[in-house]
Amino acid sequence: MKKYFFLILLVFVLCSHDMFLKLDSYFLEADSDAVIQLYNGTFDASENVIDRDRMIDASIVANGQRTAIQEKQWTEKDSTTFLNFKTGASGTYVAGVSTKARNIEMQPEAFNNYLEHDGVIDMLASRKENGELESDAIEKYSKHVKTIFQVGDRLTDDWNTNLGYPIEFIPLCNPYSKHTGDSLTFKLLKNNEPLANQLVIVDYKAAPGGHTHSENNNQHSHDNGETHSHDNETSEEHTHDDGTTHSHENEKSDNHSHDQEAAEHTHEDGTRHSHDAESKSEATADHTHDSGTQMRTNDNGELTIKLEEDGIWFLRTIHMVESEEDGLTHESNWATVTFEVTHDHADAHSHDEDHDHDEDGLPIWIFIAGSIVLIGGLFFYFSRKK
């Protein structure tokens, strides 16, 4: 009982290890130093760094060219991995990272909680239906992430690049041609084929620091490109039932087994909720909770999201199947994509040219009418004196 309680406590206290590529601002200057952060944990906090030998692919696509990221461009600080690079000509850029698969063993309670709280509810339903809720699991998983950002003002077609990852989000139009209040459609591919009826979680966060547009300035770059620490990030070390501790700081081991390892796969808010009434309608939002809006792709593997607010938007999904590979029970592929949305600067109006306010002075028509009356009065006055 004590072991079960400790396991559930870890599931609720710790967080899933989603992976995201993030920028402080997704609007950068051309020909400038820049930094992309690789988070492994939640969208808000990275819990450990990623070794370069785990990366099958790390590349940037810009102006029709795909460039491999060199190992020397990566640095680490605390629990976050940083990609340091220099932007080139203006355009819409894409960066991506794909990792090698790893195996993880989980006891039934841990695996079931992971499935429930990370949105892998189809597999959870299958386990219920087949009487497998008391079965252990050995899962092979890998992560495939990308980010889309804008350099300068010129929009280019690189946003639709297919990086060839096992699972991948691709927008159907340039995200930076869209603004707050617009809709944006993504296609989800699995092995380059549309993935239908897949659960996707959509969410957004306010851009760090925020910004104003009082002067219609739409450049938001951080020219210094400096790395920084996140003081509230969760420590990588944790304790096992036997009282021992260890760290996954570099995620070097390819195979490992821990009863508590399901903590790597729980929602960041740790809340419990039921998906029994999960709708399977095409590309419709099922419900909203603290971890975002859950949606399903349609028969074409597409889903359309409403960009309701300014901020950094992200989509994430975990596609899991039962595995026939020796020594495994399941295989999963994780995917995320990030981009930023702002309001349409063309909608902003000028207080100098477009219209007059009472506090700026009397409307011009009053001056014109008054002038006519004054001139007419003076003409009448002097005519009488003659």
C-alpha positions as CSV (number, residue, x, y, z in Angstrom):
1,M,0.0,0.0,0.0
2,K,2.8,2.3,0.9
3,K,4.5,1.6,-2.5
4,Y,1.3,2.3,-4.4
5,F,0.7,5.5,-2.5
6,F,4.3,6.7,-3.2
7,L,3.9,5.8,-6.9
8,I,0.7,7.8,-7.3
9,L,2.2,10.7,-5.4
10,L,5.1,10.8,-7.8
11,V,2.7,10.7,-10.7
12,F,0.8,13.7,-9.4
13,V,3.8,15.7,-8.2
14,L,6.2,15.2,-11.1
15,C,5.6,16.1,-14.8
16,S,5.6,14.4,-18.1
17,H,8.7,14.8,-20.2
18,D,7.2,16.4,-23.3
19,M,9.8,18.1,-25.5
20,F,9.6,21.5,-27.0
21,L,11.8,23.9,-29.0
22,K,11.2,27.4,-27.7
23,L,12.3,31.0,-28.3
24,D,11.8,34.0,-26.0
25,S,10.5,35.7,-29.1
26,Y,9.6,34.1,-32.4
27,F,10.3,37.3,-34.3
28,L,14.0,37.8,-34.9
29,E,16.2,40.2,-36.8
30,A,18.0,39.1,-40.0
31,D,21.7,38.4,-39.7
32,S,21.6,38.4,-35.9
33,D,22.7,36.0,-33.1
34,A,19.8,34.0,-31.7
35,V,19.1,31.2,-29.2
36,I,16.5,28.3,-29.3
37,Q,15.8,26.5,-26.0
38,L,15.2,22.7,-26.0
39,Y,12.9,21.9,-23.1
40,N,12.5,18.3,-21.9
41,G,9.8,18.3,-19.3
42,T,6.8,20.6,-19.7
43,F,6.3,23.7,-21.8
44,D,7.0,25.9,-18.7
45,A,10.0,24.1,-17.3
46,S,12.8,21.9,-18.6
47,E,13.7,19.1,-16.2
48,N,16.8,17.7,-17.9
49,V,19.2,18.3,-20.8
50,I,19.4,16.1,-23.9
51,D,22.7,14.5,-25.0
52,R,23.7,15.2,-28.5
53,D,24.2,11.5,-29.2
54,R,20.4,11.0,-28.7
55,M,19.6,13.3,-31.6
56,I,19.1,11.5,-34.9
57,D,18.4,14.9,-36.6
58,A,18.8,18.5,-35.6
59,S,18.4,21.0,-38.4
60,I,17.3,24.4,-39.5
61,V,15.4,25.2,-42.7
62,A,15.6,28.7,-44.1
63,N,15.2,30.1,-47.6
64,G,15.0,26.7,-49.2
65,Q,18.0,25.2,-47.6
66,R,18.2,22.6,-44.8
67,T,21.3,23.0,-42.6
68,A,22.4,20.4,-40.0
69,I,23.1,21.8,-36.6
70,Q,26.6,21.3,-35.4
71,E,27.4,19.8,-32.0
72,K,29.4,22.9,-31.1
73,Q,26.3,25.1,-31.4
74,W,24.7,23.3,-28.4
75,T,25.3,24.5,-24.8
76,E,23.7,23.6,-21.5
77,K,22.7,25.6,-18.5
78,D,21.0,24.0,-15.5
79,S,18.4,21.6,-16.9
80,T,18.0,23.3,-20.3
81,T,19.7,22.7,-23.6
82,F,20.4,25.8,-25.8
83,L,21.0,26.0,-29.5
84,N,23.1,29.0,-30.5
85,F,22.9,30.1,-34.1
86,K,22.9,33.2,-36.4
87,T,20.0,34.0,-38.6
88,G,20.5,34.8,-42.3
89,A,18.3,36.5,-44.7
90,S,14.6,37.4,-43.9
91,G,12.2,34.5,-44.1
92,T,10.0,32.0,-42.3
93,Y,12.3,29.5,-40.6
94,V,11.8,26.0,-39.3
95,A,14.0,24.1,-36.7
96,G,13.6,20.5,-35.7
97,V,15.0,17.8,-33.5
98,S,14.3,14.1,-33.6
99,T,15.6,11.7,-30.9
100,K,16.6,8.0,-30.8
101,A,14.1,5.6,-29.3
102,R,14.5,4.5,-25.6
103,N,12.8,1.8,-23.6
104,I,11.0,2.2,-20.3
105,E,9.4,-0.3,-18.0
106,M,6.3,0.6,-16.0
107,Q,4.1,-1.2,-13.5
108,P,0.4,-1.3,-14.3
109,E,-0.7,1.6,-12.0
110,A,2.1,3.9,-13.4
111,F,1.4,3.0,-17.0
112,N,-2.4,3.5,-16.7
113,N,-2.0,6.9,-15.0
114,Y,0.5,8.0,-17.7
115,L,-2.0,7.0,-20.4
116,E,-4.9,8.9,-18.7
117,H,-3.1,12.1,-17.9
118,D,-1.0,12.5,-21.1
119,G,-3.9,12.0,-23.5
120,V,-3.2,8.5,-24.7
121,I,-6.7,7.5,-23.8
122,D,-7.3,5.3,-26.8
123,M,-4.7,2.9,-25.5
124,L,-6.1,3.1,-22.0
125,A,-9.6,2.2,-23.4
126,S,-8.0,-0.7,-25.2
127,R,-6.4,-2.0,-22.0
128,K,-9.7,-1.7,-20.2
129,E,-11.6,-3.5,-23.0
130,N,-9.0,-6.3,-23.1
131,G,-8.6,-6.7,-19.4
132,E,-5.0,-5.6,-19.4
133,L,-5.1,-2.9,-16.7
134,E,-3.1,-5.1,-14.4
135,S,-0.4,-5.8,-17.0
136,D,3.1,-4.3,-16.9
137,A,4.3,-2.4,-19.9
138,I,7.6,-2.0,-21.7
139,E,7.4,1.0,-24.0
140,K,9.8,2.2,-26.7
141,Y,9.4,5.9,-27.2
142,S,11.0,8.7,-29.2
143,K,10.3,12.4,-29.6
144,H,10.2,14.6,-32.7
145,V,9.8,18.4,-32.2
146,K,9.8,21.5,-34.4
147,T,9.4,25.2,-34.1
148,I,8.4,27.8,-36.7
149,F,9.7,31.4,-36.4
150,Q,9.9,34.6,-38.4
151,V,13.1,36.4,-39.3
152,G,12.6,39.9,-40.6
153,D,9.5,40.8,-42.6
154,R,9.6,38.6,-45.7
155,L,7.4,35.5,-45.6
156,T,8.8,32.4,-47.3
157,D,7.5,28.9,-48.0
158,D,9.8,27.0,-45.6
159,W,7.0,26.7,-43.1
160,N,5.6,23.7,-45.0
161,T,8.9,21.7,-44.9
162,N,8.4,18.0,-44.2
163,L,11.4,17.1,-42.0
164,G,10.6,13.4,-42.5
165,Y,10.2,12.6,-38.9
166,P,8.2,9.5,-37.8
167,I,5.4,11.8,-36.6
168,E,5.2,15.5,-37.5
169,F,2.9,18.5,-37.5
170,I,2.8,20.6,-40.7
171,P,0.7,23.8,-41.1
172,L,-1.3,24.2,-44.3
173,C,-0.4,27.9,-44.5
174,N,2.3,30.2,-43.1
175,P,1.5,30.8,-39.4
176,Y,3.0,34.3,-39.7
177,S,0.4,35.2,-42.3
178,K,-2.2,34.7,-39.5
179,H,-3.0,36.9,-36.6
180,T,-5.0,36.8,-33.4
181,G,-8.6,35.9,-34.2
182,D,-7.7,33.9,-37.3
183,S,-7.9,30.1,-37.7
184,L,-4.9,27.9,-38.7
185,T,-5.0,24.3,-39.9
186,F,-2.4,21.7,-39.3
187,K,-1.9,18.3,-40.9
188,L,-0.5,15.5,-38.7
189,L,1.6,12.9,-40.5
190,K,2.7,9.5,-39.2
191,N,5.4,8.0,-41.5
192,N,4.4,10.6,-44.1
193,E,0.8,9.5,-44.1
194,P,-2.1,11.5,-42.7
195,L,-2.9,10.3,-39.1
196,A,-6.7,10.3,-38.6
197,N,-8.6,10.5,-35.3
198,Q,-5.5,11.3,-33.3
199,L,-5.9,13.1,-30.0
200,V,-4.0,16.4,-30.1
201,I,-3.6,18.9,-27.2
202,V,-3.5,22.6,-28.2
203,D,-2.5,25.4,-25.8
204,Y,-0.8,28.8,-25.7
205,K,1.1,30.9,-23.2
206,A,1.8,34.6,-23.0
207,A,5.1,35.6,-24.6
208,P,7.8,36.1,-22.0
209,G,7.9,39.7,-20.8
210,G,5.1,40.7,-23.0
211,H,5.3,43.7,-25.4
212,T,3.3,46.7,-26.5
213,H,2.6,48.1,-29.9
214,S,2.0,51.7,-29.1
215,E,4.5,52.7,-31.8
216,N,3.5,49.9,-34.2
217,N,6.8,48.2,-33.8
218,N,6.5,44.6,-34.8
219,Q,10.1,43.6,-34.1
220,H,10.5,41.6,-30.9
221,S,14.0,40.1,-31.1
222,H,16.4,39.6,-28.2
223,D,19.6,40.8,-29.8
224,N,21.9,39.7,-27.0
225,G,21.1,36.0,-27.5
226,E,22.2,35.3,-24.0
227,T,21.3,32.0,-22.2
228,H,19.6,32.2,-18.9
229,S,18.5,30.0,-16.1
230,H,15.0,29.0,-14.9
231,D,15.1,29.1,-11.1
232,N,11.8,27.3,-10.7
233,E,12.8,24.3,-12.8
234,T,12.4,20.9,-11.3
235,S,15.4,19.0,-10.1
236,E,16.3,16.0,-12.2
237,E,17.1,13.9,-9.1
238,H,14.4,11.8,-7.5
239,T,14.1,9.1,-4.9
240,H,13.1,5.5,-5.4
241,D,11.2,3.2,-3.0
242,D,14.5,1.8,-1.7
243,G,15.7,5.2,-0.7
244,T,18.3,5.6,-3.5
245,T,18.5,8.6,-5.7
246,H,19.7,9.1,-9.2
247,S,19.6,11.7,-12.0
248,H,18.4,11.5,-15.6
249,E,20.3,14.7,-16.3
250,N,21.9,13.5,-19.5
251,E,19.4,10.8,-20.4
252,K,22.3,8.6,-21.6
253,S,20.9,5.2,-20.7
254,D,19.1,3.4,-23.6
255,N,17.2,1.0,-21.4
256,H,16.2,1.3,-17.7
257,S,13.4,0.2,-15.4
258,H,11.8,2.1,-12.6
259,D,8.4,1.7,-11.0
260,Q,8.2,5.5,-10.7
261,E,9.2,6.1,-14.3
262,A,5.6,6.9,-15.2
263,A,6.2,10.3,-13.5
264,E,7.9,11.0,-16.8
265,H,4.6,10.9,-18.5
266,T,2.0,12.8,-16.4
267,H,0.3,16.1,-17.0
268,E,1.9,19.2,-15.7
269,D,-1.1,20.1,-13.6
270,G,-1.5,16.6,-12.2
271,T,-5.3,16.8,-12.2
272,R,-7.6,13.8,-12.7
273,H,-10.3,13.8,-15.2
274,S,-12.3,11.3,-17.2
275,H,-12.5,11.0,-21.0
276,D,-15.2,8.4,-21.0
277,A,-17.4,10.6,-23.2
278,E,-14.5,11.5,-25.5
279,S,-15.9,12.6,-28.8
280,K,-14.4,11.2,-32.0
281,S,-15.9,13.8,-34.3
282,E,-13.6,15.2,-37.0
283,A,-11.3,18.1,-35.9
284,T,-13.6,19.2,-33.0
285,A,-12.6,20.3,-29.5
286,D,-13.6,17.8,-26.9
287,H,-13.2,19.9,-23.8
288,T,-10.8,22.4,-22.2
289,H,-8.9,22.0,-19.0
290,D,-5.7,23.4,-17.4
291,S,-3.5,21.5,-19.8
292,G,-5.1,22.8,-23.0
293,T,-7.8,22.0,-25.4
294,Q,-8.1,18.4,-26.6
295,M,-8.9,17.9,-30.3
296,R,-9.1,15.1,-32.8
297,T,-7.7,15.1,-36.3
298,N,-10.2,14.4,-39.1
299,D,-10.1,11.7,-41.7
300,N,-7.4,13.7,-43.6
301,G,-5.2,14.0,-40.5
302,E,-6.1,17.7,-40.2
303,L,-7.3,19.9,-37.3
304,T,-8.1,23.6,-37.3
305,I,-7.4,25.8,-34.3
306,K,-8.8,29.2,-33.5
307,L,-5.9,31.6,-32.6
308,E,-7.8,33.3,-29.8
309,E,-5.1,35.3,-28.1
310,D,-1.6,36.7,-28.6
311,G,1.0,34.4,-27.3
312,I,3.2,31.3,-28.0
313,W,1.0,28.5,-29.3
314,F,1.9,24.8,-29.2
315,L,0.4,21.5,-30.3
316,R,1.5,18.1,-28.8
317,T,0.5,14.5,-29.3
318,I,1.5,11.0,-28.4
319,H,0.8,8.2,-30.9
320,M,1.0,4.8,-29.3
321,V,0.5,1.3,-30.7
322,E,1.0,-2.2,-29.3
323,S,4.3,-3.7,-30.3
324,E,5.1,-7.1,-31.5
325,E,8.8,-6.5,-31.1
326,D,10.5,-8.9,-28.7
327,G,10.8,-7.5,-25.2
328,L,8.3,-4.7,-25.8
329,T,4.6,-4.2,-25.2
330,H,4.1,-0.8,-26.8
331,E,5.8,1.8,-29.0
332,S,5.1,5.6,-29.0
333,N,6.1,8.6,-31.0
334,W,5.8,12.1,-29.5
335,A,5.4,15.3,-31.5
336,T,5.2,19.0,-30.7
337,V,5.3,22.2,-32.7
338,T,5.6,25.8,-31.4
339,F,5.0,29.2,-33.0
340,E,4.0,32.7,-32.0
341,V,0.8,34.7,-32.7
342,T,0.3,38.4,-32.5
343,H,-2.5,40.8,-33.5
344,D,-2.6,42.3,-37.0
345,H,-0.6,45.5,-36.9
346,A,-2.5,46.8,-39.9
347,D,-5.6,46.9,-37.7
348,A,-3.9,49.4,-35.4
349,H,-4.9,53.0,-36.0
350,S,-3.0,56.2,-35.7
351,H,-4.1,58.9,-33.3
352,D,-2.3,61.5,-35.5
353,E,-3.9,60.9,-38.9
354,D,-7.0,58.7,-38.8
355,H,-9.4,60.5,-36.5
356,D,-9.7,63.3,-34.0
357,H,-10.5,63.0,-30.3
358,D,-12.2,65.7,-28.2
359,E,-9.2,65.8,-25.9
360,D,-7.0,66.7,-28.9
361,G,-9.0,70.0,-29.5
362,L,-12.2,71.2,-31.2
363,P,-13.3,69.4,-34.4
364,I,-12.1,71.2,-37.5
365,W,-15.7,71.8,-38.8
366,I,-16.2,74.2,-35.8
367,F,-13.2,76.3,-36.8
368,I,-14.4,76.4,-40.5
369,A,-18.0,77.5,-39.5
370,G,-16.7,80.0,-37.0
371,S,-14.3,81.5,-39.6
372,I,-17.2,81.9,-42.1
373,V,-19.4,83.6,-39.5
374,L,-16.5,85.9,-38.4
375,I,-15.6,86.9,-42.0
376,G,-19.3,87.5,-42.8
377,G,-19.8,89.6,-39.6
378,L,-16.7,91.7,-40.4
379,F,-17.9,92.3,-44.0
380,F,-21.3,93.4,-42.8
381,Y,-19.8,95.7,-40.2
382,F,-17.5,97.5,-42.5
383,S,-20.1,97.8,-45.3
384,R,-22.4,99.7,-42.9
385,K,-19.7,102.1,-41.9
386,K,-19.3,103.1,-45.5
